Amino acid sequence: MLQLYFDFSPLLPVALGVNSALLVKWTGRLDSFLSIPLGYILNCVVSNLVALGANLAWGLSVKDINGDGFYIVLLGGCSLVLSCPLLFVARGLVGRYVSGVLEKMGGRLLSLIGVTLLLCAFMLFTMASFFDTLDITHREFLLMVGSLVLYFLFTLSMILIVLHTVRGNYEARKKVEYLEHLKEYTGNLEMVYDNLRSFRHDYINVMASLAAYIEEGRYEELRDFFYGHILPMQEGLAQRNDALCRLSHVHVLEVKSILYAKLLLAVNRGVEVEVDIPDVIDCVHMDPVDLVRVLGIYLDNAIEACLETERPFLGFHLGRTEEGIVFLLSNPFVDRGLSLGQMCKKDVSTKGEGRGIGLCNVEEILNRYDNVYHETRMEEGLFIQQVQIF
């Protein structure tokens, strides 16, 4: 094809890669990395097809085109006019079908596709530049352009197969996670039902005991029974209601379910629970399944850790900021000399052998989100987990 058009340098993949990285930084979108190499490839293919058309229609050879500035400008302009709509359509297809997969799967898949496109661009550049220096016949010109197009289509088909496979695997994994979440949600509902049934049973027993004392006129024993059993039960119910009624500000059903189940479990196990949710939480910019898994792991760890201390306590704050929402979880713990870095490693735990996967899973989940900031710290005997979702 056009010697002047393609004669950049053997460093073409480096130049395209650097420009693509700068475009990503400028736009803030991962899929922008593919725009420049994809645009170059489309322009290369279209330019060779235009040159082939000129060769078949007017008998212009490669040397004729490269040797005349008018032909270079004319065919270059035709190539630009034809390739721009194709690039616009390709960019729209990438944004519609590829961007979501890239955002969910992270930079590894983007790197694979980007390197493949850069290699394709370099191969097209090499093949076109090689034939630009030869005086070839119509048949050879047709074979050369056909080879370029077939190589481009082969590369494109391989990328589409990879994307389809990765997307299928991702959707299958999300279905499994959804079923696990549904199972956990059902378990939470069963726990709530069991608590209500237990309360109903206790209420009937208490009323029967009160009625027996009153009917037999044993008022002194009734007084002892009231202060010894009913009043402590009332204080426990007051604490439970005070802690759990604040969850009415949470309108995201999945989040409310996991918080209710775990905080109720903490109260029933004798943990002093303090809940602070001053704002209405009606949406979260994070997959609810992932957020439920994170909250479940954090709360389970906090409950187990604080139960080992003299005064089990769990503090939970969920509120809005100008950028998004933030939740803060704090609990006392027994320091066993593990650093924060060690606690987040797989199979490292203070709970015994075969444990220690939870915090590692949390790290893996949260690192998939660019809009989530999380911090773990230890202050004054408290283990604090903070997550901010923008």
Salt bridges, closest charged atoms under 4 A:
ASP31 OD2 - ARG29 NH2 3.19
ASP31 OD2 - ARG91 NH1 2.89
GLU171 OE2 - ARG167 NE 3.50
GLU177 OE1 - LYS174 NZ 3.16
GLU177 OE2 - ARG293 NH1 3.28
ASP194 OD1 - ARG197 NH2 3.34
GLU216 OE1 - ARG218 NH1 2.55
GLU221 OE1 - ARG218 NH2 2.51
ASP242 OD1 - ARG246 NH2 3.50
GLU272 OE1 - ARG311 NH2 3.13
ASP276 OD2 - HIS317 ND1 2.79
ASP282 OD1 - ARG320 NH2 2.77
ASP287 OD2 - LYS174 NZ 2.72
ASP290 OD2 - LYS174 NZ 3.77
ASP290 OD2 - ARG368 NH2 3.28
ASP300 OD1 - LYS262 NZ 3.00
GLU304 OE1 - LYS351 NZ 3.96
GLU304 OE1 - ARG355 NH2 3.68
GLU308 OE1 - ARG336 NH1 3.03
GLU363 OE2 - HIS374 NE2 3.38
GLU375 OE1 - ARG377 NH1 3.43
GLU379 OE2 - ARG377 NE 2.89
